[in-house]
Amino acid sequence: MKAVGIIAEYNPFHNGHKYQIEQARQATNADAVIVIMSGNWVQRGQPAILDKWTRAQMALENGADMVIELPVQCAVQPADIFARHAVNVLANLKCEWLSFGSEHPDINFNKLANIDLKETIIDQDYTKSYAELIRDALTNETGEDVSAPNDVLALNYAIANLKNNHQMKLVPIKRNGANHHDRDLNNDGSIASASSIRAAIIDNSQELVQYLPDSTDIEAFKNHVDWEDFWPLLKYKIETSSIDELNHIYQMTEGLEYRLKKYIYEAHSFDEFLRLVKSKRYTYARLQRLFVSTLLNWRKSDDLSQEYVRVLGFNKSGRAYLNDIKKQIEIPVITKINKELSGTELNFDVVSGRIYENINHIPQDAGKIPLIY
């Protein structure tokens, strides 16, 4: 059996995601579509609007054959680290192809990934992330603009794939409909951005139905969450931590602990706190990832590089594929969490799941087994 891998967040799952799965299967004629999905916390440092089990179910109902959870400590990372871990897990699953959405699928991402830019990015703007430096250097070197959100991720996937011994064939799929960060649902078609759909869910808008697959259970959106729900927990954590304790939090750099302490007493909401802490030096995503690290108590001394295959669900084809390649997988394969596992490599996922279920009141890990569709 051969599989095509997709890296996703499905925050939430919508018609554009269904289209991508269909196109990836059609382009590769794969026996199985394997999705590695961020769990309850996503790459830009936000809680997923719906929990991982709900989103995994949506994916299985709309073409995915197996859904794997990207470990939370790998998911809430800058684009290059996020991409490296996700690609590594899919490579371990022996995927033949890696498919992704792209604003400009005609870009030769493999060619760009092969360009050595180490010397080019030395002594560049220190306020930019490594991924941004790579992107800007490529534009200067080749004239190719890879600034669109999905193109940025695609480039990072290509770079990560190049460094992997098991290189997957890249299958970019043209992104249709709304732009990645559009917040307006006013679209004549059936595809809107995840950003606009999340805003509509929070606003309890009835207009979002046309942008979701027919199988979607709209009732599930009643359990949606956002950062504001976690604000009291984050506020308590910062207020009760000393400067020294905050200094040891992962990604806490350049005196940010003092800004957190300064503004935690002034802010009356998460959004206000985020705006107060924001400066030209840090992006909103960078700060939100720091807040996740703070809330979940990730320390600079923690090993956040663990990779494993956490199965959230599969159908008959997905289960057959997993059984077919299981002995070739070089990292742990986990299908159930019990008390013994909660203190080992799954500890970060278990803790983050408990924090999340404090808000949506739906069990996330203990005793859970894969969904069977």
N, C-alpha and C positions, 0 to 999 in steps of 0.2 A: 504494500500500500504506500501511496505517496501523499504528502500533506502540504498545504500552503498555510503559512503562518500570518496572522494579523496582530499587530500591537494596537491596543485600543483602551479607551476609558468608558465609552458608552454612558456618558454623563449628561442626559440619559440616552438610551438607545432610540434612534429615530430612523426615518426612511432613508437618509443618506448612508447610514451604516448598513442597512439591509441591502442597498444598492451596491455598496462596496463588496460585501460578502458574495453577492451574486456574480459580480464582475470578476472577482478573484477566482472563483470556481470555474467560471467560463473560460478565463484566459489561460488557466493552467490544467484544466481537466483533472484536478486533484481528487483523490478519493476521500479526503477529509479536510475541512477548514478548521484550523486550530487557532483559537483566539487567546492571547495572553492579555489580561485586563487588569488595570489598577483596581485595588479593592475599595475600601471605604474612605481612602484619602488619595487624592489625585495629584498629578505632577506639578501643577501650579500652586500647590499648598492650600487646597480647599477640601472640605469634606464632600464626598460624592453626594449628589442630591438625593439619590436612592441607594439603599445598601447593596452590597456586592451580589447577594443571592437574587434579589429582584432583577438586577441588571443582567446577571448571568442567564436567568430564565428567559428574559426578553431576547437575548442573543440566540439561545438554543431554539426558541420558537421561530426564529427568522433566518435560519440557515447555518449557524455555527454548529459544528459537530462535537467540539469539546471546548470548554472555557477553563483556562488556567488563571489563577490569581498571581499577579506580579507581587512579590513580597513588598510590604508597605515601605520598608526602609530602602528599597530599590525604586519604588514608584515616586516618592516625594523627593525628587532630586532635580538638579539642572538637566537640560535636555540631553547633554552628552552622556551623563551617568545613567539616566533613565533609559536611554537607547541601548547602552552597552549591556545592561542587565537583561532587558527584555529580549534583545537579540541572542544573548548567551543561552537563555532558557529555551527559546525556540530552536536554537541550534542543537541543544541537548535532546530535544524532542524529534530531531532528525527531519525537520521540515525541509522540503526540497526548494520551496519558494518563500519569499517574504514579500507580501503585498501591503501597500499603504496608499492612502489618499495623497494627492499632490495637486497644487494649483497649476503646476507646469510639468506634467508627466513626461514631456519631451526632453527635459534636462537629463544629461548623462550623469547620473549621480555616482555611478561607479568611477567614471573618469575624474570627477571632482574629488572623490574620496582618496584617490591615488596621489593627489598633489601634496607634496611635502611643504607645509607652511610654518614649520617650527621657527625658522629664522625670521620669517616675515612678521610674525606676531610679537616678537620680542620688543619690549619698551613701548608697547601700545597703550591706549587709554585704560588705566587701571580701574575705571568705574564700570567697565564692561565685563561680562562673563566670558569664560573661555570659548563657549559656543558662539557668542557674538563676535569675538575676535576672529575666529575661524571663518565665519560667514563674511565679515567685512574684508578679510584678506583674500578670500576667494573672488569676491567681486572685483577687487583691485587687480588681481592676478589674471582673471579670465574674462571679466566683463559680464559674467553670468550672475544675475540677481537671484539670490536664494533667500530673500528676506520674508517671503510669505510664510505664515505659521506652519502649514503642512510641509512646505518645501524645506524649512529649517529642520523639522523632525526627520524628513526623508534623508537629508544629507547626513544627519547623525546616525541614522540606521545604516546607511551605506558605509560610513566610516567604521562603525562597530562591526559590521558584517565582514569588512575587509580584514580586520584584525583577528577574526575568528577562523579557526582551522577548518571548520565546516561552513564554507561560504554558500549562502543561499542565493538563488537567482532572484533578482529584484523585479517586482511587478508593480509599477506605479499605476494608480487608477485616477483618472481625471476627477477632481472634485467638482460636483455639480451644485447648482443652486446658490444659496447664500454664502457669504464669506465667513471664515472661521469665527470671528469675534462679533459678527453682526448681532445686534440686540433687538432688531425689529422683525416681527413675524410677517410683516406685510410682503408676502412673496406670492406670485401668481402660481407657482408650482407646488409640489408636495414636499420639497426639501427646504428646511430652515436650519440655521446654525444651532448647535447645542446651547450656546450662550443665550439665544433668544428664547429657546424652549424652556431653559431653566428659569428665566425671568417670568415667562408666562405661567409656569408651575407655581412659583412663589406668589404671583398675582392672582392665582386661581382663575386664569383665563380659559374660556371654552374654545378659543380659536386654535389651540395647539393640536386638536385632534387630527386635522388633515395632514400634519407633519409626522404622525406616528403610525407604525404598522397597525393593521386591523386587529392583530392579536393582543394589542396593548391593553392591560387592565388599568384603566384610568383611576380606579379606586386606590391603586398602589401609591399614587402621587400624594395621597393624604398623609403619608408617612415621610414626606420630604424633609430634608434638613438643610441648613446653611450655617455659615460661620457664626451668625448671630446666636444660634442655639447653643454654641459652645463657649460663647463669650464669658458667662459666669465662671466656667471652669478655668479658662485661660487667665482671667482676671485674678482668681484665687491663687493660681499657681505662681503668678508673677509677684503678687503682693506678699505672699508668704515665703518667698525665696530671697535669700541674701544676694548681694551683688556677686559675691564669690561663687555661690551656687549657680547663678545665671551664667556666669562667665564660662562654666564648664559645659554648657549646653552646646550640642552640635550646631555648627554654623554661626555661633555667637562670636562675632569678630569686631575689632576696631571700636570697642566701647559701646556696642549696641545695647549691652545690658543696662547702661546708664540711661539711654533713651527710653527703654522699656519701663524702667522704674520711674522715670520722670513723668511720663505721659499716662501711666496706668491709673493714676489718681485723678487725672483731668478728663479722661474719656468716659462717655456714658453709653457707648455702644462699640461693637467691634469695628464697624466702618469708620467711626470717628477716631478710634485708636490707631487704625491702620493709616489714616491720613495724617495724624499727628506724628507718627514715627517715620513716615515717608520722607525721604530726601532725594536729591539728585543722584546720590551715590548708589541708591538701592531701588530696584524695581519692586512693584507690588508683589510679583510672584516670589521674588527672593525673600521678602519679609514674611509672606504667608507661609513659606516653607519653614522659616525660622520659628514661626508661631506653632506650627505642627510639632517641630522638634521640642519646643518648650512644653507644650501641652502633654506630649507623650514621654517627656523626660529622656530624650535621647542625649547621651553624653558624648563628648569628643573622644573619650576612651572606648566607646562601644564599637564593636565590629559590625558595621552596617552593610557588609558586602555579601552576606549569606544568600545563596541562591538555591532554590528547590522547586519542584513541580507540585504546586498545591492545586488539586483538581476540584473545581467548583461544580462541574456538571458535564455530562456528555449524552449523546444519543447512541444508537447501535453502532454507527460507523465510527464515532469517536472512541467508543470503548474497544472496538475491534482494533483500531489503529494503536491505541495505548498498549493493548496486550501484545501486539505485533512487535513493538519496538522497546518494550519495557526493560528488557535485559541489556539494552544498549545505552540506557540513560545513566550518566555518570554522576548525577546529583540526586538527592533524596526525592522520592515520589511519595506524596502524602495525600491520603484520601479521607482521613478521619482524624479529628483532634480529640485526644483524651487527656487525662490529668498528667500523664507522664510526658506528653509532648509539649505541654504548655510552658515548661521551663527550659526547653532546648531551642533549636533554631527557629521555632515558630513563636517565640516569646513576643517579639515585636508585633506580629499580626494579632496575637491573642489579646495583648494589652490594648492595642488600637481598636480592636473589635469591641472590647468591653466598654471603652470610653464612648464609642459610637452608639452601642445599644443602650447606654444610659439616656440617650436622647430619643432614639426611635423605638425603644422598648421591644426590639425584635432580636432574639438570640442570634449571634453571629458566628460562634466557633464551637463552643463546648458541645461535644457529641454530634456535631453536624457531619453528614456524609454527602457525597456528590449528588446533585440533582440528576435524575434520569428522565430524559425526554423521549 
